[in-house]
Amino acid sequence: MNLTLRERHNEDLPVLWHWMHAQPDPEWKRWDAPYFHSAAAPKSTSLEAFTEQAQAALPTAHQRIIALDGQCIGQATR
């Protein structure tokens, strides 16, 4: 198995959407930094809206895809 950090590809977007928006109260958010919880919870975002917004955003060095054997399994930021 080969675990890498790489730039995001368009085919990664459904996986990222699933982790960030498919569930209203995912387990991972319970372990997130406490200052993220002070703001109101964002409304659910459709896959289409998420994809459109992500494709319009410029690439950033502060976000990397966690890829296992080339397949997106998550994202690391800063």
mmCIF file of the N, C-alpha and C atoms, coordinates in Angstrom:
data_MODEL
# 
_entry.id   MODEL 
# 
loop_
_atom_site.group_PDB 
_atom_site.id 
_atom_site.type_symbol 
_atom_site.label_atom_id 
_atom_site.label_alt_id 
_atom_site.label_comp_id 
_atom_site.label_asym_id 
_atom_site.label_entity_id 
_atom_site.label_seq_id 
_atom_site.pdbx_PDB_ins_code 
_atom_site.Cartn_x 
_atom_site.Cartn_y 
_atom_site.Cartn_z 
_atom_site.occupancy 
_atom_site.B_iso_or_equiv 
_atom_site.pdbx_formal_charge 
_atom_site.auth_seq_id 
_atom_site.auth_comp_id 
_atom_site.auth_asym_id 
_atom_site.auth_atom_id 
_atom_site.pdbx_PDB_model_num 
ATOM 1   N N  . MET A 1 1  ? 0.836   -1.180 0.000  1.00 0.00 ? 1  MET A N  1 
ATOM 2   C CA . MET A 1 1  ? 0.000   0.000  0.000  1.00 0.00 ? 1  MET A CA 1 
ATOM 3   C C  . MET A 1 1  ? 0.884   1.248  0.000  1.00 0.00 ? 1  MET A C  1 
ATOM 4   N N  . ASN A 1 2  ? 0.393   2.281  -0.685 1.00 0.00 ? 2  ASN A N  1 
ATOM 5   C CA . ASN A 1 2  ? 1.134   3.524  -0.819 1.00 0.00 ? 2  ASN A CA 1 
ATOM 6   C C  . ASN A 1 2  ? 0.257   4.688  -0.354 1.00 0.00 ? 2  ASN A C  1 
ATOM 7   N N  . LEU A 1 3  ? 0.632   5.326  0.759  1.00 0.00 ? 3  LEU A N  1 
ATOM 8   C CA . LEU A 1 3  ? -0.112  6.456  1.308  1.00 0.00 ? 3  LEU A CA 1 
ATOM 9   C C  . LEU A 1 3  ? 0.636   7.735  0.951  1.00 0.00 ? 3  LEU A C  1 
ATOM 10  N N  . THR A 1 4  ? -0.068  8.676  0.303  1.00 0.00 ? 4  THR A N  1 
ATOM 11  C CA . THR A 1 4  ? 0.561   9.926  -0.119 1.00 0.00 ? 4  THR A CA 1 
ATOM 12  C C  . THR A 1 4  ? -0.339  11.115 0.172  1.00 0.00 ? 4  THR A C  1 
ATOM 13  N N  . LEU A 1 5  ? 0.271   12.301 0.149  1.00 0.00 ? 5  LEU A N  1 
ATOM 14  C CA . LEU A 1 5  ? -0.452  13.564 0.153  1.00 0.00 ? 5  LEU A CA 1 
ATOM 15  C C  . LEU A 1 5  ? -0.256  14.165 -1.225 1.00 0.00 ? 5  LEU A C  1 
ATOM 16  N N  . ARG A 1 6  ? -1.327  14.627 -1.837 1.00 0.00 ? 6  ARG A N  1 
ATOM 17  C CA . ARG A 1 6  ? -1.239  15.168 -3.195 1.00 0.00 ? 6  ARG A CA 1 
ATOM 18  C C  . ARG A 1 6  ? -2.255  16.272 -3.388 1.00 0.00 ? 6  ARG A C  1 
ATOM 19  N N  . GLU A 1 7  ? -2.175  16.942 -4.525 1.00 0.00 ? 7  GLU A N  1 
ATOM 20  C CA . GLU A 1 7  ? -3.163  17.954 -4.884 1.00 0.00 ? 7  GLU A CA 1 
ATOM 21  C C  . GLU A 1 7  ? -4.510  17.284 -5.156 1.00 0.00 ? 7  GLU A C  1 
ATOM 22  N N  . ARG A 1 8  ? -5.563  18.069 -5.036 1.00 0.00 ? 8  ARG A N  1 
ATOM 23  C CA . ARG A 1 8  ? -6.912  17.568 -5.280 1.00 0.00 ? 8  ARG A CA 1 
ATOM 24  C C  . ARG A 1 8  ? -7.184  17.427 -6.772 1.00 0.00 ? 8  ARG A C  1 
ATOM 25  N N  . HIS A 1 9  ? -7.884  16.366 -7.131 1.00 0.00 ? 9  HIS A N  1 
ATOM 26  C CA . HIS A 1 9  ? -8.359  16.149 -8.494 1.00 0.00 ? 9  HIS A CA 1 
ATOM 27  C C  . HIS A 1 9  ? -9.881  16.217 -8.479 1.00 0.00 ? 9  HIS A C  1 
ATOM 28  N N  . ASN A 1 10 ? -10.476 16.532 -9.616 1.00 0.00 ? 10 ASN A N  1 
ATOM 29  C CA . ASN A 1 10 ? -11.939 16.620 -9.686 1.00 0.00 ? 10 ASN A CA 1 
ATOM 30  C C  . ASN A 1 10 ? -12.626 15.320 -9.277 1.00 0.00 ? 10 ASN A C  1 
ATOM 31  N N  . GLU A 1 11 ? -12.008 14.183 -9.560 1.00 0.00 ? 11 GLU A N  1 
ATOM 32  C CA . GLU A 1 11 ? -12.628 12.909 -9.207 1.00 0.00 ? 11 GLU A CA 1 
ATOM 33  C C  . GLU A 1 11 ? -12.617 12.655 -7.693 1.00 0.00 ? 11 GLU A C  1 
ATOM 34  N N  . ASP A 1 12 ? -11.900 13.476 -6.922 1.00 0.00 ? 12 ASP A N  1 
ATOM 35  C CA . ASP A 1 12 ? -11.891 13.369 -5.458 1.00 0.00 ? 12 ASP A CA 1 
ATOM 36  C C  . ASP A 1 12 ? -13.107 14.036 -4.820 1.00 0.00 ? 12 ASP A C  1 
ATOM 37  N N  . LEU A 1 13 ? -13.767 14.907 -5.537 1.00 0.00 ? 13 LEU A N  1 
ATOM 38  C CA . LEU A 1 13 ? -14.822 15.735 -4.953 1.00 0.00 ? 13 LEU A CA 1 
ATOM 39  C C  . LEU A 1 13 ? -15.992 14.946 -4.364 1.00 0.00 ? 13 LEU A C  1 
ATOM 40  N N  . PRO A 1 14 ? -16.482 13.879 -4.991 1.00 0.00 ? 14 PRO A N  1 
ATOM 41  C CA . PRO A 1 14 ? -17.571 13.123 -4.344 1.00 0.00 ? 14 PRO A CA 1 
ATOM 42  C C  . PRO A 1 14 ? -17.165 12.524 -2.996 1.00 0.00 ? 14 PRO A C  1 
ATOM 43  N N  . VAL A 1 15 ? -15.928 12.086 -2.864 1.00 0.00 ? 15 VAL A N  1 
ATOM 44  C CA . VAL A 1 15 ? -15.450 11.526 -1.592 1.00 0.00 ? 15 VAL A CA 1 
ATOM 45  C C  . VAL A 1 15 ? -15.401 12.633 -0.541 1.00 0.00 ? 15 VAL A C  1 
ATOM 46  N N  . LEU A 1 16 ? -14.859 13.788 -0.907 1.00 0.00 ? 16 LEU A N  1 
ATOM 47  C CA . LEU A 1 16 ? -14.774 14.906 0.035  1.00 0.00 ? 16 LEU A CA 1 
ATOM 48  C C  . LEU A 1 16 ? -16.169 15.384 0.444  1.00 0.00 ? 16 LEU A C  1 
ATOM 49  N N  . TRP A 1 17 ? -17.069 15.481 -0.512 1.00 0.00 ? 17 TRP A N  1 
ATOM 50  C CA . TRP A 1 17 ? -18.445 15.881 -0.207 1.00 0.00 ? 17 TRP A CA 1 
ATOM 51  C C  . TRP A 1 17 ? -19.075 14.912 0.800  1.00 0.00 ? 17 TRP A C  1 
ATOM 52  N N  . HIS A 1 18 ? -18.869 13.625 0.560  1.00 0.00 ? 18 HIS A N  1 
ATOM 53  C CA . HIS A 1 18 ? -19.433 12.617 1.453  1.00 0.00 ? 18 HIS A CA 1 
ATOM 54  C C  . HIS A 1 18 ? -18.975 12.852 2.887  1.00 0.00 ? 18 HIS A C  1 
ATOM 55  N N  . TRP A 1 19 ? -17.677 13.064 3.092  1.00 0.00 ? 19 TRP A N  1 
ATOM 56  C CA . TRP A 1 19 ? -17.143 13.243 4.441  1.00 0.00 ? 19 TRP A CA 1 
ATOM 57  C C  . TRP A 1 19 ? -17.590 14.565 5.070  1.00 0.00 ? 19 TRP A C  1 
ATOM 58  N N  . MET A 1 20 ? -17.768 15.599 4.263  1.00 0.00 ? 20 MET A N  1 
ATOM 59  C CA . MET A 1 20 ? -18.057 16.924 4.815  1.00 0.00 ? 20 MET A CA 1 
ATOM 60  C C  . MET A 1 20 ? -19.547 17.273 4.872  1.00 0.00 ? 20 MET A C  1 
ATOM 61  N N  . HIS A 1 21 ? -20.375 16.681 3.996  1.00 0.00 ? 21 HIS A N  1 
ATOM 62  C CA . HIS A 1 21 ? -21.757 17.146 3.901  1.00 0.00 ? 21 HIS A CA 1 
ATOM 63  C C  . HIS A 1 21 ? -22.830 16.064 3.871  1.00 0.00 ? 21 HIS A C  1 
ATOM 64  N N  . ALA A 1 22 ? -22.495 14.815 3.666  1.00 0.00 ? 22 ALA A N  1 
ATOM 65  C CA . ALA A 1 22 ? -23.529 13.781 3.506  1.00 0.00 ? 22 ALA A CA 1 
ATOM 66  C C  . ALA A 1 22 ? -24.262 13.466 4.808  1.00 0.00 ? 22 ALA A C  1 
ATOM 67  N N  . GLN A 1 23 ? -23.583 13.609 5.940  1.00 0.00 ? 23 GLN A N  1 
ATOM 68  C CA . GLN A 1 23 ? -24.202 13.322 7.230  1.00 0.00 ? 23 GLN A CA 1 
ATOM 69  C C  . GLN A 1 23 ? -24.411 14.622 7.999  1.00 0.00 ? 23 GLN A C  1 
ATOM 70  N N  . PRO A 1 24 ? -25.559 14.784 8.641  1.00 0.00 ? 24 PRO A N  1 
ATOM 71  C CA . PRO A 1 24 ? -25.819 16.037 9.356  1.00 0.00 ? 24 PRO A CA 1 
ATOM 72  C C  . PRO A 1 24 ? -24.940 16.221 10.599 1.00 0.00 ? 24 PRO A C  1 
ATOM 73  N N  . ASP A 1 25 ? -24.548 15.147 11.281 1.00 0.00 ? 25 ASP A N  1 
ATOM 74  C CA . ASP A 1 25 ? -23.743 15.250 12.500 1.00 0.00 ? 25 ASP A CA 1 
ATOM 75  C C  . ASP A 1 25 ? -22.699 14.129 12.519 1.00 0.00 ? 25 ASP A C  1 
ATOM 76  N N  . PRO A 1 26 ? -21.668 14.229 11.662 1.00 0.00 ? 26 PRO A N  1 
ATOM 77  C CA . PRO A 1 26 ? -20.692 13.143 11.583 1.00 0.00 ? 26 PRO A CA 1 
ATOM 78  C C  . PRO A 1 26 ? -19.818 13.052 12.847 1.00 0.00 ? 26 PRO A C  1 
ATOM 79  N N  . GLU A 1 27 ? -19.349 11.872 13.141 1.00 0.00 ? 27 GLU A N  1 
ATOM 80  C CA . GLU A 1 27 ? -18.501 11.619 14.313 1.00 0.00 ? 27 GLU A CA 1 
ATOM 81  C C  . GLU A 1 27 ? -17.247 12.487 14.309 1.00 0.00 ? 27 GLU A C  1 
ATOM 82  N N  . TRP A 1 28 ? -16.628 12.700 13.142 1.00 0.00 ? 28 TRP A N  1 
ATOM 83  C CA . TRP A 1 28 ? -15.362 13.435 13.108 1.00 0.00 ? 28 TRP A CA 1 
ATOM 84  C C  . TRP A 1 28 ? -15.504 14.865 13.622 1.00 0.00 ? 28 TRP A C  1 
ATOM 85  N N  . LYS A 1 29 ? -16.698 15.457 13.481 1.00 0.00 ? 29 LYS A N  1 
ATOM 86  C CA . LYS A 1 29 ? -16.878 16.832 13.950 1.00 0.00 ? 29 LYS A CA 1 
ATOM 87  C C  . LYS A 1 29 ? -16.823 16.928 15.480 1.00 0.00 ? 29 LYS A C  1 
ATOM 88  N N  . ARG A 1 30 ? -17.076 15.834 16.146 1.00 0.00 ? 30 ARG A N  1 
ATOM 89  C CA . ARG A 1 30 ? -16.983 15.825 17.613 1.00 0.00 ? 30 ARG A CA 1 
ATOM 90  C C  . ARG A 1 30 ? -15.534 15.940 18.081 1.00 0.00 ? 30 ARG A C  1 
ATOM 91  N N  . TRP A 1 31 ? -14.599 15.640 17.192 1.00 0.00 ? 31 TRP A N  1 
ATOM 92  C CA . TRP A 1 31 ? -13.173 15.691 17.513 1.00 0.00 ? 31 TRP A CA 1 
ATOM 93  C C  . TRP A 1 31 ? -12.502 16.905 16.892 1.00 0.00 ? 31 TRP A C  1 
ATOM 94  N N  . ASP A 1 32 ? -13.260 17.742 16.217 1.00 0.00 ? 32 ASP A N  1 
ATOM 95  C CA . ASP A 1 32 ? -12.730 18.929 15.557 1.00 0.00 ? 32 ASP A CA 1 
ATOM 96  C C  . ASP A 1 32 ? -12.386 19.993 16.605 1.00 0.00 ? 32 ASP A C  1 
ATOM 97  N N  . ALA A 1 33 ? -11.606 20.983 16.201 1.00 0.00 ? 33 ALA A N  1 
ATOM 98  C CA . ALA A 1 33 ? -11.209 22.065 17.106 1.00 0.00 ? 33 ALA A CA 1 
ATOM 99  C C  . ALA A 1 33 ? -12.446 22.771 17.668 1.00 0.00 ? 33 ALA A C  1 
ATOM 100 N N  . PRO A 1 34 ? -12.437 23.122 18.953 1.00 0.00 ? 34 PRO A N  1 
ATOM 101 C CA . PRO A 1 34 ? -13.640 23.707 19.560 1.00 0.00 ? 34 PRO A CA 1 
ATOM 102 C C  . PRO A 1 34 ? -14.060 25.041 18.952 1.00 0.00 ? 34 PRO A C  1 
ATOM 103 N N  . TYR A 1 35 ? -13.116 25.820 18.417 1.00 0.00 ? 35 TYR A N  1 
ATOM 104 C CA . TYR A 1 35 ? -13.491 27.117 17.856 1.00 0.00 ? 35 TYR A CA 1 
ATOM 105 C C  . TYR A 1 35 ? -14.299 26.980 16.570 1.00 0.00 ? 35 TYR A C  1 
ATOM 106 N N  . PHE A 1 36 ? -14.291 25.818 15.932 1.00 0.00 ? 36 PHE A N  1 
ATOM 107 C CA . PHE A 1 36 ? -15.135 25.613 14.755 1.00 0.00 ? 36 PHE A CA 1 
ATOM 108 C C  . PHE A 1 36 ? -16.600 25.460 15.145 1.00 0.00 ? 36 PHE A C  1 
ATOM 109 N N  . HIS A 1 37 ? -16.869 25.109 16.383 1.00 0.00 ? 37 HIS A N  1 
ATOM 110 C CA . HIS A 1 37 ? -18.238 24.859 16.826 1.00 0.00 ? 37 HIS A CA 1 
ATOM 111 C C  . HIS A 1 37 ? -18.956 26.124 17.291 1.00 0.00 ? 37 HIS A C  1 
ATOM 112 N N  . SER A 1 38 ? -18.230 27.222 17.417 1.00 0.00 ? 38 SER A N  1 
ATOM 113 C CA . SER A 1 38 ? -18.860 28.444 17.900 1.00 0.00 ? 38 SER A CA 1 
ATOM 114 C C  . SER A 1 38 ? -19.765 29.082 16.850 1.00 0.00 ? 38 SER A C  1 
ATOM 115 N N  . ALA A 1 39 ? -19.480 28.866 15.597 1.00 0.00 ? 39 ALA A N  1 
ATOM 116 C CA . ALA A 1 39 ? -20.311 29.414 14.521 1.00 0.00 ? 39 ALA A CA 1 
ATOM 117 C C  . ALA A 1 39 ? -21.520 28.507 14.300 1.00 0.00 ? 39 ALA A C  1 
ATOM 118 N N  . ALA A 1 40 ? -22.554 29.078 13.739 1.00 0.00 ? 40 ALA A N  1 
ATOM 119 C CA . ALA A 1 40 ? -23.736 28.278 13.415 1.00 0.00 ? 40 ALA A CA 1 
ATOM 120 C C  . ALA A 1 40 ? -23.364 27.207 12.392 1.00 0.00 ? 40 ALA A C  1 
ATOM 121 N N  . ALA A 1 41 ? -23.985 26.061 12.515 1.00 0.00 ? 41 ALA A N  1 
ATOM 122 C CA . ALA A 1 41 ? -23.702 24.962 11.591 1.00 0.00 ? 41 ALA A CA 1 
ATOM 123 C C  . ALA A 1 41 ? -24.131 25.347 10.182 1.00 0.00 ? 41 ALA A C  1 
ATOM 124 N N  . PRO A 1 42 ? -23.262 25.094 9.193  1.00 0.00 ? 42 PRO A N  1 
ATOM 125 C CA . PRO A 1 42 ? -23.646 25.429 7.817  1.00 0.00 ? 42 PRO A CA 1 
ATOM 126 C C  . PRO A 1 42 ? -24.763 24.528 7.316  1.00 0.00 ? 42 PRO A C  1 
ATOM 127 N N  . LYS A 1 43 ? -25.550 25.054 6.404  1.00 0.00 ? 43 LYS A N  1 
ATOM 128 C CA . LYS A 1 43 ? -26.614 24.262 5.810  1.00 0.00 ? 43 LYS A CA 1 
ATOM 129 C C  . LYS A 1 43 ? -26.000 23.164 4.951  1.00 0.00 ? 43 LYS A C  1 
ATOM 130 N N  . SER A 1 44 ? -26.754 22.114 4.775  1.00 0.00 ? 44 SER A N  1 
ATOM 131 C CA . SER A 1 44 ? -26.307 21.011 3.940  1.00 0.00 ? 44 SER A CA 1 
ATOM 132 C C  . SER A 1 44 ? -26.070 21.505 2.517  1.00 0.00 ? 44 SER A C  1 
ATOM 133 N N  . THR A 1 45 ? -25.032 21.026 1.916  1.00 0.00 ? 45 THR A N  1 
ATOM 134 C CA . THR A 1 45 ? -24.659 21.415 0.563  1.00 0.00 ? 45 THR A CA 1 
ATOM 135 C C  . THR A 1 45 ? -24.819 20.215 -0.356 1.00 0.00 ? 45 THR A C  1 
ATOM 136 N N  . SER A 1 46 ? -25.450 20.411 -1.500 1.00 0.00 ? 46 SER A N  1 
ATOM 137 C CA . SER A 1 46 ? -25.604 19.319 -2.459 1.00 0.00 ? 46 SER A CA 1 
ATOM 138 C C  . SER A 1 46 ? -24.257 19.001 -3.101 1.00 0.00 ? 46 SER A C  1 
ATOM 139 N N  . LEU A 1 47 ? -24.142 17.803 -3.620 1.00 0.00 ? 47 LEU A N  1 
ATOM 140 C CA . LEU A 1 47 ? -22.913 17.416 -4.314 1.00 0.00 ? 47 LEU A CA 1 
ATOM 141 C C  . LEU A 1 47 ? -22.650 18.352 -5.483 1.00 0.00 ? 47 LEU A C  1 
ATOM 142 N N  . GLU A 1 48 ? -23.703 18.729 -6.205 1.00 0.00 ? 48 GLU A N  1 
ATOM 143 C CA . GLU A 1 48 ? -23.535 19.604 -7.365 1.00 0.00 ? 48 GLU A CA 1 
ATOM 144 C C  . GLU A 1 48 ? -23.015 20.976 -6.949 1.00 0.00 ? 48 GLU A C  1 
ATOM 145 N N  . ALA A 1 49 ? -23.583 21.553 -5.894 1.00 0.00 ? 49 ALA A N  1 
ATOM 146 C CA . ALA A 1 49 ? -23.135 22.864 -5.420 1.00 0.00 ? 49 ALA A CA 1 
ATOM 147 C C  . ALA A 1 49 ? -21.708 22.790 -4.890 1.00 0.00 ? 49 ALA A C  1 
ATOM 148 N N  . PHE A 1 50 ? -21.395 21.738 -4.141 1.00 0.00 ? 50 PHE A N  1 
ATOM 149 C CA . PHE A 1 50 ? -20.051 21.551 -3.604 1.00 0.00 ? 50 PHE A CA 1 
ATOM 150 C C  . PHE A 1 50 ? -19.033 21.436 -4.732 1.00 0.00 ? 50 PHE A C  1 
ATOM 151 N N  . THR A 1 51 ? -19.356 20.630 -5.747 1.00 0.00 ? 51 THR A N  1 
ATOM 152 C CA . THR A 1 51 ? -18.451 20.429 -6.886 1.00 0.00 ? 51 THR A CA 1 
ATOM 153 C C  . THR A 1 51 ? -18.220 21.737 -7.626 1.00 0.00 ? 51 THR A C  1 
ATOM 154 N N  . GLU A 1 52 ? -19.283 22.480 -7.876 1.00 0.00 ? 52 GLU A N  1 
ATOM 155 C CA . GLU A 1 52 ? -19.160 23.756 -8.589 1.00 0.00 ? 52 GLU A CA 1 
ATOM 156 C C  . GLU A 1 52 ? -18.264 24.730 -7.816 1.00 0.00 ? 52 GLU A C  1 
ATOM 157 N N  . GLN A 1 53 ? -18.486 24.837 -6.527 1.00 0.00 ? 53 GLN A N  1 
ATOM 158 C CA . GLN A 1 53 ? -17.700 25.751 -5.702 1.00 0.00 ? 53 GLN A CA 1 
ATOM 159 C C  . GLN A 1 53 ? -16.231 25.307 -5.633 1.00 0.00 ? 53 GLN A C  1 
ATOM 160 N N  . ALA A 1 54 ? -15.992 24.018 -5.468 1.00 0.00 ? 54 ALA A N  1 
ATOM 161 C CA . ALA A 1 54 ? -14.626 23.510 -5.363 1.00 0.00 ? 54 ALA A CA 1 
ATOM 162 C C  . ALA A 1 54 ? -13.861 23.695 -6.671 1.00 0.00 ? 54 ALA A C  1 
ATOM 163 N N  . GLN A 1 55 ? -14.513 23.469 -7.792 1.00 0.00 ? 55 GLN A N  1 
ATOM 164 C CA . GLN A 1 55 ? -13.848 23.617 -9.080 1.00 0.00 ? 55 GLN A CA 1 
ATOM 165 C C  . GLN A 1 55 ? -13.531 25.079 -9.381 1.00 0.00 ? 55 GLN A C  1 
ATOM 166 N N  . ALA A 1 56 ? -14.307 25.997 -8.828 1.00 0.00 ? 56 ALA A N  1 
ATOM 167 C CA . ALA A 1 56 ? -14.077 27.422 -9.055 1.00 0.00 ? 56 ALA A CA 1 
ATOM 168 C C  . ALA A 1 56 ? -12.966 27.979 -8.164 1.00 0.00 ? 56 ALA A C  1 
ATOM 169 N N  . ALA A 1 57 ? -12.669 27.286 -7.071 1.00 0.00 ? 57 ALA A N  1 
ATOM 170 C CA . ALA A 1 57 ? -11.657 27.770 -6.123 1.00 0.00 ? 57 ALA A CA 1 
ATOM 171 C C  . ALA A 1 57 ? -10.253 27.517 -6.660 1.00 0.00 ? 57 ALA A C  1 
ATOM 172 N N  . LEU A 1 58 ? -9.366  28.446 -6.375 1.00 0.00 ? 58 LEU A N  1 
ATOM 173 C CA . LEU A 1 58 ? -7.968  28.282 -6.764 1.00 0.00 ? 58 LEU A CA 1 
ATOM 174 C C  . LEU A 1 58 ? -7.303  27.237 -5.881 1.00 0.00 ? 58 LEU A C  1 
ATOM 175 N N  . PRO A 1 59 ? -6.346  26.473 -6.431 1.00 0.00 ? 59 PRO A N  1 
ATOM 176 C CA . PRO A 1 59 ? -5.610  25.501 -5.605 1.00 0.00 ? 59 PRO A CA 1 
ATOM 177 C C  . PRO A 1 59 ? -4.856  26.214 -4.493 1.00 0.00 ? 59 PRO A C  1 
ATOM 178 N N  . THR A 1 60 ? -4.698  25.537 -3.375 1.00 0.00 ? 60 THR A N  1 
ATOM 179 C CA . THR A 1 60 ? -3.970  26.105 -2.250 1.00 0.00 ? 60 THR A CA 1 
ATOM 180 C C  . THR A 1 60 ? -2.990  25.078 -1.685 1.00 0.00 ? 60 THR A C  1 
ATOM 181 N N  . ALA A 1 61 ? -1.867  25.561 -1.227 1.00 0.00 ? 61 ALA A N  1 
ATOM 182 C CA . ALA A 1 61 ? -0.860  24.679 -0.625 1.00 0.00 ? 61 ALA A CA 1 
ATOM 183 C C  . ALA A 1 61 ? -1.291  24.211 0.762  1.00 0.00 ? 61 ALA A C  1 
ATOM 184 N N  . HIS A 1 62 ? -2.375  24.775 1.304  1.00 0.00 ? 62 HIS A N  1 
ATOM 185 C CA . HIS A 1 62 ? -2.827  24.439 2.645  1.00 0.00 ? 62 HIS A CA 1 
ATOM 186 C C  . HIS A 1 62 ? -3.813  23.276 2.679  1.00 0.00 ? 62 HIS A C  1 
ATOM 187 N N  . GLN A 1 63 ? -4.133  22.706 1.528  1.00 0.00 ? 63 GLN A N  1 
ATOM 188 C CA . GLN A 1 63 ? -5.035  21.554 1.473  1.00 0.00 ? 63 GLN A CA 1 
ATOM 189 C C  . GLN A 1 63 ? -4.391  20.474 0.621  1.00 0.00 ? 63 GLN A C  1 
ATOM 190 N N  . ARG A 1 64 ? -4.362  19.260 1.153  1.00 0.00 ? 64 ARG A N  1 
ATOM 191 C CA . ARG A 1 64 ? -3.833  18.131 0.422  1.00 0.00 ? 64 ARG A CA 1 
ATOM 192 C C  . ARG A 1 64 ? -4.774  16.943 0.581  1.00 0.00 ? 64 ARG A C  1 
ATOM 193 N N  . ILE A 1 65 ? -4.868  16.171 -0.466 1.00 0.00 ? 65 ILE A N  1 
ATOM 194 C CA . ILE A 1 65 ? -5.660  14.945 -0.444 1.00 0.00 ? 65 ILE A CA 1 
ATOM 195 C C  . ILE A 1 65 ? -4.808  13.840 0.168  1.00 0.00 ? 65 ILE A C  1 
ATOM 196 N N  . ILE A 1 66 ? -5.422  13.078 1.049  1.00 0.00 ? 66 ILE A N  1 
ATOM 197 C CA . ILE A 1 66 ? -4.785  11.874 1.574  1.00 0.00 ? 66 ILE A CA 1 
ATOM 198 C C  . ILE A 1 66 ? -5.210  10.756 0.627  1.00 0.00 ? 66 ILE A C  1 
ATOM 199 N N  . ALA A 1 67 ? -4.242  10.167 -0.052 1.00 0.00 ? 67 ALA A N  1 
ATOM 200 C CA . ALA A 1 67 ? -4.548  9.146  -1.062 1.00 0.00 ? 67 ALA A CA 1 
ATOM 201 C C  . ALA A 1 67 ? -3.895  7.821  -0.672 1.00 0.00 ? 67 ALA A C  1 
ATOM 202 N N  . LEU A 1 68 ? -4.662  6.766  -0.731 1.00 0.00 ? 68 LEU A N  1 
ATOM 203 C CA . LEU A 1 68 ? -4.174  5.418  -0.495 1.00 0.00 ? 68 LEU A CA 1 
ATOM 204 C C  . LEU A 1 68 ? -4.205  4.692  -1.827 1.00 0.00 ? 68 LEU A C  1 
ATOM 205 N N  . ASP A 1 69 ? -3.025  4.341  -2.302 1.00 0.00 ? 69 ASP A N  1 
ATOM 206 C CA . ASP A 1 69 ? -2.889  3.727  -3.631 1.00 0.00 ? 69 ASP A CA 1 
ATOM 207 C C  . ASP A 1 69 ? -3.577  4.571  -4.703 1.00 0.00 ? 69 ASP A C  1 
ATOM 208 N N  . GLY A 1 70 ? -3.430  5.892  -4.569 1.00 0.00 ? 70 GLY A N  1 
ATOM 209 C CA . GLY A 1 70 ? -3.963  6.826  -5.559 1.00 0.00 ? 70 GLY A CA 1 
ATOM 210 C C  . GLY A 1 70 ? -5.406  7.236  -5.345 1.00 0.00 ? 70 GLY A C  1 
ATOM 211 N N  . GLN A 1 71 ? -6.139  6.545  -4.473 1.00 0.00 ? 71 GLN A N  1 
ATOM 212 C CA . GLN A 1 71 ? -7.550  6.833  -4.240 1.00 0.00 ? 71 GLN A CA 1 
ATOM 213 C C  . GLN A 1 71 ? -7.709  7.776  -3.052 1.00 0.00 ? 71 GLN A C  1 
ATOM 214 N N  . CYS A 1 72 ? -8.533  8.794  -3.213 1.00 0.00 ? 72 CYS A N  1 
ATOM 215 C CA . CYS A 1 72 ? -8.819  9.750  -2.152 1.00 0.00 ? 72 CYS A CA 1 
ATOM 216 C C  . CYS A 1 72 ? -9.521  9.055  -0.988 1.00 0.00 ? 72 CYS A C  1 
ATOM 217 N N  . ILE A 1 73 ? -8.947  9.221  0.219  1.00 0.00 ? 73 ILE A N  1 
ATOM 218 C CA . ILE A 1 73 ? -9.597  8.691  1.418  1.00 0.00 ? 73 ILE A CA 1 
ATOM 219 C C  . ILE A 1 73 ? -9.845  9.791  2.445  1.00 0.00 ? 73 ILE A C  1 
ATOM 220 N N  . GLY A 1 74 ? -9.424  11.025 2.115  1.00 0.00 ? 74 GLY A N  1 
ATOM 221 C CA . GLY A 1 74 ? -9.640  12.130 3.025  1.00 0.00 ? 74 GLY A CA 1 
ATOM 222 C C  . GLY A 1 74 ? -8.839  13.354 2.598  1.00 0.00 ? 74 GLY A C  1 
ATOM 223 N N  . GLN A 1 75 ? -8.814  14.334 3.482  1.00 0.00 ? 75 GLN A N  1 
ATOM 224 C CA . GLN A 1 75 ? -8.128  15.591 3.188  1.00 0.00 ? 75 GLN A CA 1 
ATOM 225 C C  . GLN A 1 75 ? -7.425  16.097 4.452  1.00 0.00 ? 75 GLN A C  1 
ATOM 226 N N  . ALA A 1 76 ? -6.256  16.650 4.285  1.00 0.00 ? 76 ALA A N  1 
ATOM 227 C CA . ALA A 1 76 ? -5.532  17.297 5.380  1.00 0.00 ? 76 ALA A CA 1 
ATOM 228 C C  . ALA A 1 76 ? -5.422  18.770 5.052  1.00 0.00 ? 76 ALA A C  1 
ATOM 229 N N  . THR A 1 77 ? -5.618  19.614 6.063  1.00 0.00 ? 77 THR A N  1 
ATOM 230 C CA . THR A 1 77 ? -5.483  21.052 5.892  1.00 0.00 ? 77 THR A CA 1 
ATOM 231 C C  . THR A 1 77 ? -4.514  21.593 6.927  1.00 0.00 ? 77 THR A C  1 
ATOM 232 N N  . ARG A 1 78 ? -3.686  22.526 6.464  1.00 0.00 ? 78 ARG A N  1 
ATOM 233 C CA . ARG A 1 78 ? -2.677  23.170 7.309  1.00 0.00 ? 78 ARG A CA 1 
ATOM 234 C C  . ARG A 1 78 ? -2.059  22.226 8.278  1.00 0.00 ? 78 ARG A C  1 
# 
